[in-house]
């Protein structure tokens, strides 16, 4: 494992424990070169064999990299870190695993991505939503932007909106 600070490949595991009901392993590591500590998360691959049911009813294996690629496109030139993208992908997988065993609808994945992305970056959310929801005209896009603005205003000043 390369140290994220000095990039050396010389570390030791200080602590290791399972998380997410045994589906992941969290390891606390210390770089033997720069002495800094960092955390890694390992996924147990076999536990996540899932089929995605697409709109045309075809089934394809779930691919985390597709989720990450979509998030990266939406977050292009935005202040969203790689770690935040990974966290969103983790949350999407957790949402899936909490509700589905063998098959998940693609629309559930898209909605989960949007729900989690909306909390991180509103512009990236609008970008993702514009592709995912396939807006028919600018009016639909503008309506979505207005909704995001309205929610932001409510969050900033809930007393003005009776919340």
Order of alpha helices (4+ residues) and beta strands (2+ residues): beta-beta-beta-beta-beta-alpha-alpha-beta-alpha-alpha-alpha
